[in-house]
Amino acid sequence: MQSAELERVGSAVRAADTRGKHRVTAELKRLEQEARFLEYVLSLTKHTLLSILNFIFFLTQEELEQLEKMEAASAACKE
């Protein structure tokens, strides 16, 4: 009888150990998925920031070109 009880206890311990490994594996997969998502968001954020900076640079260049085309203030005042 004792060996049957030990076998039952041993199989319960192995089952618990398998469930524990499954939980750890599932948590690891969840963390990996979250890391991939955050990397994706970061890449979008970088892309968005670069787009905004390019837009600002374009506006600045356009404004500088307009200023260069304008006549000097002293010439405008003379008229």
Secondary structure, DSSP 8 states (H G I E B T S, - for coil): -HHHHHHHHHHHHHHHHHHHHHHHHHHHHHHHHHHHHHHHHHHHHHHHHHHHHHHHHHHHHHHHHHHHHS--HHHHHH-
